[in-house]
Amino acid sequence: MAKKQDIRTILKKMVNLEDENHNPSNNDSFNQVLERARLGRRGFLKGSSSLAAAAMLGTGLAFGADSTKQAGKAAKAATDLRFSFNPVAKSIADTLVVPEGYTARVLLATGDPIKSGVTPYKNNGTDNDFEVRAGDHNDAMHYFGLNRAGNGWDPSGSDRALLCINNEVCEDLGFVHPNGPTNYGPESTEARPAIEIDKEVAAHGVTIVEVVKQGSTYEINRDSRFNHRVTAATRCQISGPARRSPMMATAFSPSGEQTRGTLNNCANGYTPWGTYLTCEENWAGYFNRREDDSARTAKELASFKRYGIGNATSGRYNWSRAEAASNTDLYQRWDASKTADRANQDFRNVANTFGWVLEVDPFNPNAIPQKRTAIGRFAHEGCWPAAPVEGQSLVFYSGDDARNEYMYKFVTAAKWDPRDANRGQAAGDKYLDAGTLYAAKFNDDGTGEWLPLTMSNPKIANYADYAFADEADVLINARIAADAAGATKMDRPEWGGVNPVNGDVYLTLTNNVSSSGGRGVGTPLNAANPRYYADAKGETVSKGNVNGHVVRWREAGGNHAATTFEWDVYLFGARASAEADVNLSGLTDENDFSSPDGLWFSEAVPGLMWLQTDDGYITDTTNCMMLAALPGTVGDGEAKMITNKSVPLNGDADQQVKTYMGQAASPMVLSRFLVGPRDCEITGITESPDGTVIFVNIQHPGENSESATDPALFTSHWPDGGNARPRSATVVITRNDGGKIAV
């Protein structure tokens, strides 16, 4: 008999792969810990200033005074900008707050029809046709202008456009079901109603809709032939080096050429030929696997462990157990256990078909989405392009969003030819199926290296802990390859972006707080991840890098395909009231923040950057937010010696770490623009070509509700108000005087 379960009990037991540490490599070795501890205890005089301490060591900086002066010129374009708004105050109200003189309006919310003739969303759990409705958990998105003929891409098209919106998950609380979910969660081994599974599967993926300019804003065109969904059931092609690998073979595609669905689509990217890149982030938690480890090979077990797939889980939603009458391979495909004699008879390899960058052609609803395996498999937070240069390789950057994971970039083998700008996925075949994947090593002297993840790298070919079979194996197990190469563990690499003013690359590091593997607890401090401290939220005290930071780098010679770089820390998140060794960027009440996540550079206003948060640490004082930033350039700050108090990996003694900081963040260059409703994440942003309209996503308001059905227990009713169930939504923000947003 179907069982209804307490929502909060289920959620507490569910695996959160962002918070788990599945990186056992010794890339931050114990010798490094001892050396940093030695410097912390004996290498510096007490009371010395940060600059004096740096001088005692010899600077070791990749950028000194001369390069800082040169950087000032490059930063001028950004500092000439001025904000056009007054900072928004922090808020814990259940509302969306934007500056005076601006208007925010809901464009598309979870369940809204994307086709004409579809009934309005009832928001009571009874609508089951998400294939023709907006998906759930709106995340990253991108604006693709339509040409005048209405049949292709025009980057300057402002009258009509296609909006591609990621739908990361289906609300875990079960707001999409009449009475909450049935037999749900990783511990359940009971059958689930197929109708519930189908709805959750269809609510994942990507929503593609045409928007039309109406006055100063945009509306959905529900009659557009372009409107469609890509879901967790959509047939997808496997392309690139892992195509036809034995490790990709399943009962659905014995040759390893196809799979079904895309999952946990978080951040994104786009291509210079007008296609959308959606990225599969925390996909590993979706699979049922209940088998003795002795059933699998040592290599399979190493891969499962490194990606966080245990052998006693039913998966996040328990999708593999549809009721008997419906239990076909459409549901059984979520079972990664070995159940047959051969790999092409079951789904033991199904997890290998997820974790990729998926290329979608928004202008061709009939095109099969392509999983581009050359870009590697991990918890893909995004795939952000550097500006294309004719005759040079294209470069795409990706973060692996989990604690102690790595930063990657992909450099194409083919050189960019502008004549490919309107070739759709044919151009994707040319550029995205061959190239070199790299992982980043951030050295403690402010320099960095890109480490090639190929069989030609002896550290990978001869790795003692895992015997790679071929290049496909390297890409399927990119995390293990990065372990072997010696990449730097980072504090949850999230979104990235390339500053169009000077080419600097930015990466948000959301936080690293974990008793088992957090920064300073299980993972050593280093120059690029230099903080360990305590932060109190009510009676709860968190320790580690609680509020996160933003790192940036400049590629050697300004060439994004270079294999070396210089880096510094652009911003450190903190409460304005925190002590100086925590609030290192000098944040004030107008711009303090925690857990940076979304990061995006405007193309309409070069030099303007947007920073979004996904926080749970200072939400006692403010809901999640979006800030406008006018960043400078790598090297515009100074060397800094940070004193971290009572660091566990330093024998509970204080530890000093030298790092390299950007300039202080006054409200003139960093200012709070938006605060969301309760329990939401602010994520995803794009703009009209003239910069007068921005689109922003508000994700999972009310996620800490105690019930999916009792309005009195909802923590949010946004955006519909009253007693309504909360919904994720895309909002359109305009300036009342019609000017460009923020400046």
KEZA-232970 format. One line per field, with one value per residue (C-alpha): residue number from 1; residue in one letter; y negated, z, x. Coordinates in steps of 0.2 Angstrom, whole numbers. Last residue first. Example, Ala and Ser with C-alpha at 12.3 -4.5 7.8 and 13.67 -1.06 7.14 Angstrom:
<recs>
num = 2; 1
residuo = S; A
Y = 5; 22
Z = 36; 39
X = 68; 62
</recs>
This chain:
<recs>
num = 743; 742; 741; 740; 739; 738; 737; 736; 735; 734; 733; 732; 731; 730; 729; 728; 727; 726; 725; 724; 723; 722; 721; 720; 719; 718; 717; 716; 715; 714; 713; 712; 711; 710; 709; 708; 707; 706; 705; 704; 703; 702; 701; 700; 699; 698; 697; 696; 695; 694; 693; 692; 691; 690; 689; 688; 687; 686; 685; 684; 683; 682; 681; 680; 679; 678; 677; 676; 675; 674; 673; 672; 671; 670; 669; 668; 667; 666; 665; 664; 663; 662; 661; 660; 659; 658; 657; 656; 655; 654; 653; 652; 651; 650; 649; 648; 647; 646; 645; 644; 643; 642; 641; 640; 639; 638; 637; 636; 635; 634; 633; 632; 631; 630; 629; 628; 627; 626; 625; 624; 623; 622; 621; 620; 619; 618; 617; 616; 615; 614; 613; 612; 611; 610; 609; 608; 607; 606; 605; 604; 603; 602; 601; 600; 599; 598; 597; 596; 595; 594; 593; 592; 591; 590; 589; 588; 587; 586; 585; 584; 583; 582; 581; 580; 579; 578; 577; 576; 575; 574; 573; 572; 571; 570; 569; 568; 567; 566; 565; 564; 563; 562; 561; 560; 559; 558; 557; 556; 555; 554; 553; 552; 551; 550; 549; 548; 547; 546; 545; 544; 543; 542; 541; 540; 539; 538; 537; 536; 535; 534; 533; 532; 531; 530; 529; 528; 527; 526; 525; 524; 523; 522; 521; 520; 519; 518; 517; 516; 515; 514; 513; 512; 511; 510; 509; 508; 507; 506; 505; 504; 503; 502; 501; 500; 499; 498; 497; 496; 495; 494; 493; 492; 491; 490; 489; 488; 487; 486; 485; 484; 483; 482; 481; 480; 479; 478; 477; 476; 475; 474; 473; 472; 471; 470; 469; 468; 467; 466; 465; 464; 463; 462; 461; 460; 459; 458; 457; 456; 455; 454; 453; 452; 451; 450; 449; 448; 447; 446; 445; 444; 443; 442; 441; 440; 439; 438; 437; 436; 435; 434; 433; 432; 431; 430; 429; 428; 427; 426; 425; 424; 423; 422; 421; 420; 419; 418; 417; 416; 415; 414; 413; 412; 411; 410; 409; 408; 407; 406; 405; 404; 403; 402; 401; 400; 399; 398; 397; 396; 395; 394; 393; 392; 391; 390; 389; 388; 387; 386; 385; 384; 383; 382; 381; 380; 379; 378; 377; 376; 375; 374; 373; 372; 371; 370; 369; 368; 367; 366; 365; 364; 363; 362; 361; 360; 359; 358; 357; 356; 355; 354; 353; 352; 351; 350; 349; 348; 347; 346; 345; 344; 343; 342; 341; 340; 339; 338; 337; 336; 335; 334; 333; 332; 331; 330; 329; 328; 327; 326; 325; 324; 323; 322; 321; 320; 319; 318; 317; 316; 315; 314; 313; 312; 311; 310; 309; 308; 307; 306; 305; 304; 303; 302; 301; 300; 299; 298; 297; 296; 295; 294; 293; 292; 291; 290; 289; 288; 287; 286; 285; 284; 283; 282; 281; 280; 279; 278; 277; 276; 275; 274; 273; 272; 271; 270; 269; 268; 267; 266; 265; 264; 263; 262; 261; 260; 259; 258; 257; 256; 255; 254; 253; 252; 251; 250; 249; 248; 247; 246; 245; 244; 243; 242; 241; 240; 239; 238; 237; 236; 235; 234; 233; 232; 231; 230; 229; 228; 227; 226; 225; 224; 223; 222; 221; 220; 219; 218; 217; 216; 215; 214; 213; 212; 211; 210; 209; 208; 207; 206; 205; 204; 203; 202; 201; 200; 199; 198; 197; 196; 195; 194; 193; 192; 191; 190; 189; 188; 187; 186; 185; 184; 183; 182; 181; 180; 179; 178; 177; 176; 175; 174; 173; 172; 171; 170; 169; 168; 167; 166; 165; 164; 163; 162; 161; 160; 159; 158; 157; 156; 155; 154; 153; 152; 151; 150; 149; 148; 147; 146; 145; 144; 143; 142; 141; 140; 139; 138; 137; 136; 135; 134; 133; 132; 131; 130; 129; 128; 127; 126; 125; 124; 123; 122; 121; 120; 119; 118; 117; 116; 115; 114; 113; 112; 111; 110; 109; 108; 107; 106; 105; 104; 103; 102; 101; 100; 99; 98; 97; 96; 95; 94; 93; 92; 91; 90; 89; 88; 87; 86; 85; 84; 83; 82; 81; 80; 79; 78; 77; 76; 75; 74; 73; 72; 71; 70; 69; 68; 67; 66; 65; 64; 63; 62; 61; 60; 59; 58; 57; 56; 55; 54; 53; 52; 51; 50; 49; 48; 47; 46; 45; 44; 43; 42; 41; 40; 39; 38; 37; 36; 35; 34; 33; 32; 31; 30; 29; 28; 27; 26; 25; 24; 23; 22; 21; 20; 19; 18; 17; 16; 15; 14; 13; 12; 11; 10; 9; 8; 7; 6; 5; 4; 3; 2; 1
residuo = V; A; I; K; G; G; D; N; R; T; I; V; V; T; A; S; R; P; R; A; N; G; G; D; P; W; H; S; T; F; L; A; P; D; T; A; S; E; S; N; E; G; P; H; Q; I; N; V; F; I; V; T; G; D; P; S; E; T; I; G; T; I; E; C; D; R; P; G; V; L; F; R; S; L; V; M; P; S; A; A; Q; G; M; Y; T; K; V; Q; Q; D; A; D; G; N; L; P; V; S; K; N; T; I; M; K; A; E; G; D; G; V; T; G; P; L; A; A; L; M; M; C; N; T; T; D; T; I; Y; G; D; D; T; Q; L; W; M; L; G; P; V; A; E; S; F; W; L; G; D; P; S; S; F; D; N; E; D; T; L; G; S; L; N; V; D; A; E; A; S; A; R; A; G; F; L; Y; V; D; W; E; F; T; T; A; A; H; N; G; G; A; E; R; W; R; V; V; H; G; N; V; N; G; K; S; V; T; E; G; K; A; D; A; Y; Y; R; P; N; A; A; N; L; P; T; G; V; G; R; G; G; S; S; S; V; N; N; T; L; T; L; Y; V; D; G; N; V; P; N; V; G; G; W; E; P; R; D; M; K; T; A; G; A; A; D; A; A; I; R; A; N; I; L; V; D; A; E; D; A; F; A; Y; D; A; Y; N; A; I; K; P; N; S; M; T; L; P; L; W; E; G; T; G; D; D; N; F; K; A; A; Y; L; T; G; A; D; L; Y; K; D; G; A; A; Q; G; R; N; A; D; R; P; D; W; K; A; A; T; V; F; K; Y; M; Y; E; N; R; A; D; D; G; S; Y; F; V; L; S; Q; G; E; V; P; A; A; P; W; C; G; E; H; A; F; R; G; I; A; T; R; K; Q; P; I; A; N; P; N; F; P; D; V; E; L; V; W; G; F; T; N; A; V; N; R; F; D; Q; N; A; R; D; A; T; K; S; A; D; W; R; Q; Y; L; D; T; N; S; A; A; E; A; R; S; W; N; Y; R; G; S; T; A; N; G; I; G; Y; R; K; F; S; A; L; E; K; A; T; R; A; S; D; D; E; R; R; N; F; Y; G; A; W; N; E; E; C; T; L; Y; T; G; W; P; T; Y; G; N; A; C; N; N; L; T; G; R; T; Q; E; G; S; P; S; F; A; T; A; M; M; P; S; R; R; A; P; G; S; I; Q; C; R; T; A; A; T; V; R; H; N; F; R; S; D; R; N; I; E; Y; T; S; G; Q; K; V; V; E; V; I; T; V; G; H; A; A; V; E; K; D; I; E; I; A; P; R; A; E; T; S; E; P; G; Y; N; T; P; G; N; P; H; V; F; G; L; D; E; C; V; E; N; N; I; C; L; L; A; R; D; S; G; S; P; D; W; G; N; G; A; R; N; L; G; F; Y; H; M; A; D; N; H; D; G; A; R; V; E; F; D; N; D; T; G; N; N; K; Y; P; T; V; G; S; K; I; P; D; G; T; A; L; L; V; R; A; T; Y; G; E; P; V; V; L; T; D; A; I; S; K; A; V; P; N; F; S; F; R; L; D; T; A; A; K; A; A; K; G; A; Q; K; T; S; D; A; G; F; A; L; G; T; G; L; M; A; A; A; A; L; S; S; S; G; K; L; F; G; R; R; G; L; R; A; R; E; L; V; Q; N; F; S; D; N; N; S; P; N; H; N; E; D; E; L; N; V; M; K; K; L; I; T; R; I; D; Q; K; K; A; M
Y = -261; -247; -243; -253; -267; -266; -279; -265; -254; -236; -219; -204; -189; -170; -160; -146; -143; -145; -136; -149; -154; -173; -177; -172; -174; -170; -161; -158; -149; -137; -128; -138; -134; -115; -104; -103; -104; -110; -124; -126; -127; -142; -150; -137; -148; -166; -168; -185; -193; -210; -223; -240; -232; -235; -217; -211; -203; -187; -181; -164; -161; -170; -156; -156; -153; -169; -181; -189; -204; -214; -227; -226; -237; -233; -246; -262; -252; -250; -233; -234; -231; -213; -201; -190; -177; -173; -161; -162; -148; -149; -133; -119; -107; -115; -104; -110; -128; -138; -156; -160; -175; -181; -189; -200; -204; -218; -225; -229; -213; -205; -218; -230; -224; -235; -225; -224; -213; -199; -193; -178; -182; -193; -194; -176; -171; -174; -156; -147; -155; -154; -171; -181; -192; -203; -211; -227; -231; -231; -236; -227; -212; -210; -199; -185; -176; -165; -157; -168; -161; -176; -194; -212; -226; -240; -235; -236; -224; -228; -215; -205; -203; -188; -193; -211; -204; -202; -215; -218; -199; -190; -185; -188; -196; -197; -184; -184; -175; -174; -161; -147; -135; -147; -144; -160; -171; -187; -184; -172; -170; -182; -175; -177; -170; -174; -170; -159; -163; -149; -145; -133; -133; -134; -139; -137; -146; -160; -160; -160; -161; -152; -154; -146; -156; -154; -145; -152; -154; -137; -130; -111; -100; -90; -103; -119; -119; -106; -87; -78; -92; -101; -120; -124; -140; -146; -148; -159; -160; -175; -175; -191; -195; -214; -223; -207; -200; -181; -172; -158; -150; -137; -129; -122; -128; -122; -107; -111; -100; -86; -77; -61; -69; -78; -61; -55; -69; -67; -49; -49; -60; -49; -33; -40; -44; -26; -12; -22; -12; -20; -22; -20; -34; -30; -36; -51; -57; -53; -66; -59; -49; -66; -78; -92; -103; -121; -131; -145; -159; -169; -162; -148; -139; -137; -121; -121; -106; -104; -96; -96; -96; -87; -85; -103; -112; -103; -93; -109; -118; -105; -108; -126; -132; -150; -157; -144; -157; -165; -152; -147; -135; -117; -107; -116; -121; -115; -122; -115; -121; -107; -99; -101; -103; -100; -111; -106; -122; -124; -136; -136; -141; -142; -139; -153; -158; -171; -175; -169; -178; -166; -154; -148; -130; -128; -120; -103; -90; -79; -72; -80; -93; -80; -71; -84; -77; -82; -87; -79; -93; -93; -109; -118; -136; -132; -120; -111; -106; -96; -97; -81; -73; -59; -44; -37; -35; -23; -10; 3; 1; 18; 29; 20; 22; 41; 55; 45; 35; 25; 10; -8; -8; -24; -15; -4; -18; -20; -2; 3; 3; -3; 11; 14; -3; -13; -9; -16; -34; -33; -52; -56; -38; -22; -21; -7; -5; -22; -34; -49; -53; -47; -32; -26; -28; -18; -5; -3; -2; 12; 22; 24; 38; 38; 21; 29; 22; 8; -6; -17; -33; -51; -57; -57; -70; -85; -96; -92; -108; -116; -123; -133; -135; -151; -148; -158; -145; -147; -142; -135; -134; -121; -107; -93; -80; -77; -63; -47; -40; -37; -31; -18; -3; 6; -10; -7; 9; -1; -4; -20; -11; -1; -17; -20; -39; -43; -53; -65; -63; -55; -59; -63; -56; -67; -58; -70; -84; -96; -107; -116; -133; -136; -135; -151; -152; -154; -171; -175; -194; -206; -224; -242; -242; -224; -215; -196; -181; -164; -149; -136; -126; -115; -99; -93; -95; -81; -69; -75; -73; -56; -50; -56; -47; -31; -29; -24; -7; -4; -3; -20; -26; -38; -48; -45; -32; -45; -63; -78; -78; -85; -84; -98; -105; -89; -96; -91; -104; -96; -99; -111; -118; -128; -142; -145; -162; -163; -181; -194; -213; -214; -204; -210; -192; -187; -168; -160; -158; -174; -182; -198; -188; -181; -186; -172; -176; -164; -155; -148; -141; -139; -126; -118; -116; -128; -118; -108; -93; -97; -89; -82; -96; -91; -97; -112; -125; -126; -131; -139; -127; -123; -130; -140; -132; -137; -135; -140; -125; -134; -152; -163; -182; -188; -207; -218; -237; -249; -267; -263; -248; -230; -219; -203; -198; -186; -198; -194; -209; -218; -235; -239; -250; -266; -265; -272; -264; -273; -267; -275; -262; -248; -256; -261; -243; -241; -257; -251; -235; -243; -251; -234; -226; -238; -236; -217; -203; -185; -188; -179; -194; -190; -181; -196; -207; -198; -200; -218; -220; -210; -220; -212; -210; -193; -190; -178; -161; -152; -147; -150; -146; -130; -126; -130; -118; -105; -106; -105; -89; -82; -84; -95; -84; -70; -63; -57; -69; -63; -77; -79; -96; -99; -80; -83; -66; -65; -59; -77; -79; -63; -67; -85; -79; -66; -51; -45; -27; -17; 0
Z = -72; -64; -78; -94; -95; -98; -84; -74; -75; -80; -71; -79; -67; -69; -56; -43; -35; -17; -13; -12; 5; 0; -11; -29; -30; -17; -3; 8; 24; 21; 37; 38; 20; 25; 9; 6; 24; 35; 23; 22; 3; 4; -12; -23; -36; -41; -58; -66; -83; -86; -97; -103; -107; -126; -131; -118; -103; -94; -76; -67; -48; -33; -20; -10; 8; 10; -4; -14; -11; -26; -30; -16; -21; -25; -34; -25; -11; -6; -10; -6; -20; -25; -13; -14; 0; 14; 27; 46; 57; 75; 85; 85; 80; 63; 54; 68; 65; 81; 74; 56; 54; 36; 28; 13; -3; -12; -23; -41; -47; -57; -63; -58; -54; -55; -46; -45; -31; -30; -15; -3; 12; 26; 44; 50; 32; 36; 34; 23; 6; -12; -18; -34; -41; -57; -66; -76; -85; -102; -101; -115; -113; -95; -85; -74; -58; -48; -32; -19; -2; 10; 7; 14; 1; 9; 27; 23; 16; 19; 8; 22; 32; 41; 46; 50; 62; 56; 57; 39; 38; 26; 8; 2; -15; -30; -23; -34; -49; -62; -76; -85; -99; -111; -121; -114; -122; -112; -113; -98; -93; -80; -64; -53; -36; -27; -9; 3; 18; 30; 25; 39; 55; 58; 75; 77; 92; 81; 65; 72; 61; 65; 55; 42; 27; 14; -1; -15; -3; 5; 20; 22; 19; 33; 46; 39; 24; 26; 24; 38; 49; 33; 29; 12; 4; -12; -22; -36; -52; -62; -78; -83; -101; -99; -103; -108; -90; -92; -81; -68; -58; -44; -38; -20; -9; -21; -21; -32; -47; -45; -62; -53; -44; -60; -69; -54; -57; -75; -74; -90; -98; -93; -98; -115; -117; -114; -101; -86; -72; -56; -39; -46; -59; -73; -88; -78; -70; -87; -96; -114; -108; -106; -93; -96; -80; -82; -71; -58; -51; -35; -25; -17; -33; -40; -50; -63; -72; -91; -105; -122; -139; -150; -149; -145; -160; -176; -169; -161; -178; -185; -169; -176; -192; -189; -183; -193; -205; -190; -191; -174; -173; -171; -156; -144; -127; -112; -94; -77; -59; -46; -31; -12; -8; -23; -38; -52; -61; -80; -92; -111; -123; -142; -152; -162; -180; -177; -159; -149; -132; -118; -115; -99; -97; -80; -63; -71; -56; -66; -83; -96; -110; -123; -118; -127; -123; -139; -139; -154; -165; -168; -158; -170; -165; -147; -152; -136; -131; -116; -105; -95; -78; -85; -97; -84; -72; -84; -84; -73; -84; -89; -105; -113; -98; -99; -87; -80; -64; -60; -51; -58; -57; -64; -81; -72; -74; -93; -93; -89; -72; -76; -70; -56; -48; -52; -43; -52; -48; -29; -29; -23; -27; -19; -9; -1; -13; -14; -29; -23; -39; -32; -24; -39; -50; -38; -37; -56; -56; -43; -53; -47; -39; -23; -19; -13; -22; -19; -32; -36; -45; -43; -32; -45; -55; -44; -59; -77; -87; -101; -116; -128; -146; -156; -166; -154; -140; -124; -106; -92; -73; -64; -74; -62; -75; -93; -101; -111; -117; -134; -143; -131; -143; -132; -131; -120; -112; -108; -115; -110; -102; -118; -126; -141; -139; -125; -137; -143; -144; -134; -142; -131; -130; -119; -102; -90; -99; -114; -116; -131; -137; -154; -164; -155; -150; -132; -135; -118; -114; -113; -106; -111; -123; -127; -134; -138; -128; -136; -124; -121; -104; -99; -89; -74; -72; -84; -73; -58; -67; -74; -56; -49; -62; -61; -43; -32; -27; -10; -7; 2; 9; -5; -5; -9; -6; -11; -14; -6; -5; -22; -30; -37; -20; -16; -4; -15; -29; -45; -50; -60; -73; -84; -94; -112; -118; -137; -143; -152; -153; -147; -160; -158; -156; -171; -171; -183; -191; -186; -203; -193; -183; -166; -151; -139; -121; -108; -93; -76; -63; -63; -50; -59; -77; -87; -95; -110; -105; -88; -91; -74; -66; -50; -38; -31; -41; -53; -68; -82; -95; -111; -126; -131; -127; -113; -99; -82; -71; -62; -65; -81; -83; -65; -64; -56; -57; -54; -48; -30; -29; -30; -16; -20; -5; 9; 21; 28; 21; 19; 12; -7; -12; -20; -39; -55; -51; -59; -73; -76; -64; -77; -91; -80; -75; -89; -85; -67; -72; -78; -61; -53; -65; -59; -41; -41; -50; -49; -31; -23; -12; -2; 14; 25; 13; 14; 33; 31; 19; 31; 46; 59; 76; 79; 69; 55; 50; 67; 70; 54; 43; 51; 50; 31; 30; 40; 29; 13; 20; 24; 5; -3; -18; -7; -15; -5; -15; -11; 1; 4; 5; -14; -15; -3; 0; 7; 25; 31; 17; 20; 39; 34; 22; 33; 23; 14; 11; -4; 0
X = 120; 109; 98; 99; 86; 67; 63; 54; 69; 64; 65; 57; 55; 57; 48; 49; 33; 26; 9; -4; -12; -12; 2; 5; 23; 27; 18; 33; 37; 23; 16; 0; -3; -4; -1; 17; 22; 36; 41; 60; 60; 48; 54; 62; 71; 69; 76; 81; 77; 85; 78; 86; 103; 101; 103; 89; 97; 101; 101; 100; 100; 93; 89; 73; 69; 59; 57; 72; 83; 88; 101; 114; 130; 148; 159; 153; 146; 165; 173; 191; 203; 208; 217; 232; 234; 246; 239; 242; 237; 230; 232; 219; 232; 234; 221; 208; 211; 210; 210; 214; 226; 226; 242; 237; 246; 238; 224; 222; 232; 218; 206; 193; 175; 160; 147; 128; 122; 108; 101; 96; 85; 93; 97; 94; 98; 116; 122; 109; 114; 112; 118; 119; 133; 130; 145; 145; 161; 153; 135; 126; 137; 133; 144; 136; 139; 127; 134; 141; 138; 136; 133; 138; 134; 125; 128; 146; 159; 178; 184; 193; 177; 184; 202; 194; 181; 163; 150; 148; 144; 156; 159; 177; 179; 191; 203; 219; 226; 240; 239; 247; 242; 236; 220; 212; 226; 228; 247; 245; 227; 221; 213; 198; 193; 176; 173; 163; 153; 157; 175; 176; 165; 147; 139; 120; 112; 106; 117; 135; 150; 167; 183; 194; 200; 213; 206; 217; 232; 229; 220; 220; 205; 197; 194; 203; 191; 178; 180; 172; 164; 158; 158; 166; 158; 151; 167; 162; 174; 179; 190; 199; 197; 199; 183; 173; 175; 174; 162; 160; 147; 151; 167; 163; 178; 192; 204; 219; 223; 237; 235; 230; 216; 211; 210; 199; 187; 187; 180; 170; 183; 198; 189; 185; 203; 208; 209; 213; 221; 215; 225; 242; 241; 253; 243; 236; 253; 261; 250; 248; 232; 224; 218; 230; 235; 231; 244; 242; 252; 248; 263; 252; 249; 232; 231; 217; 210; 211; 201; 209; 199; 187; 168; 164; 171; 166; 151; 145; 146; 134; 123; 119; 127; 124; 141; 151; 157; 165; 179; 186; 200; 196; 205; 194; 200; 190; 192; 191; 190; 190; 182; 184; 166; 155; 150; 163; 166; 167; 176; 174; 188; 187; 204; 210; 209; 195; 194; 179; 175; 178; 164; 155; 151; 141; 140; 145; 145; 158; 160; 171; 171; 174; 158; 147; 129; 119; 101; 91; 85; 66; 64; 76; 79; 83; 97; 102; 120; 121; 136; 139; 136; 125; 128; 140; 126; 117; 132; 123; 107; 104; 106; 120; 131; 130; 124; 109; 105; 120; 114; 112; 93; 86; 84; 70; 58; 57; 63; 45; 37; 19; 8; 20; 20; 35; 51; 66; 61; 65; 66; 84; 90; 85; 101; 112; 126; 133; 135; 146; 155; 172; 164; 155; 171; 182; 168; 168; 186; 187; 174; 156; 146; 157; 150; 134; 119; 106; 109; 95; 101; 96; 110; 124; 115; 120; 126; 121; 124; 114; 123; 112; 115; 118; 134; 145; 140; 131; 133; 123; 121; 110; 102; 99; 96; 95; 85; 87; 103; 111; 127; 133; 131; 119; 107; 92; 100; 115; 132; 142; 157; 159; 163; 152; 152; 165; 176; 163; 144; 131; 114; 99; 81; 71; 65; 73; 66; 69; 53; 46; 41; 49; 32; 27; 8; 12; 21; 27; 28; 42; 45; 47; 32; 28; 44; 40; 47; 48; 49; 62; 60; 75; 77; 66; 47; 45; 54; 44; 27; 31; 37; 20; 10; 20; 14; 28; 33; 41; 60; 61; 78; 83; 67; 48; 35; 22; 25; 14; -5; -10; 7; 18; 21; 31; 43; 57; 52; 57; 75; 86; 74; 86; 78; 81; 73; 70; 69; 58; 59; 77; 87; 105; 112; 102; 98; 86; 69; 59; 63; 68; 81; 77; 88; 94; 92; 100; 95; 102; 90; 71; 66; 52; 47; 36; 21; 18; 28; 23; 6; 0; -9; -18; -4; -14; -5; -20; -9; -19; -26; -16; -24; -9; 8; 20; 7; 13; 18; 32; 32; 34; 35; 33; 36; 49; 49; 63; 63; 66; 77; 71; 63; 54; 43; 42; 51; 68; 76; 93; 92; 92; 107; 102; 101; 110; 126; 141; 153; 170; 177; 173; 182; 196; 201; 213; 222; 223; 230; 246; 249; 246; 258; 272; 268; 269; 259; 264; 268; 282; 283; 299; 294; 298; 290; 273; 274; 277; 262; 251; 256; 267; 259; 266; 282; 280; 287; 286; 268; 259; 274; 276; 257; 258; 273; 264; 248; 258; 267; 250; 245; 233; 232; 230; 215; 200; 187; 169; 165; 147; 139; 135; 130; 115; 109; 91; 89; 84; 73; 63; 60; 55; 42; 33; 29; 13; 13; 7; 0
</recs>
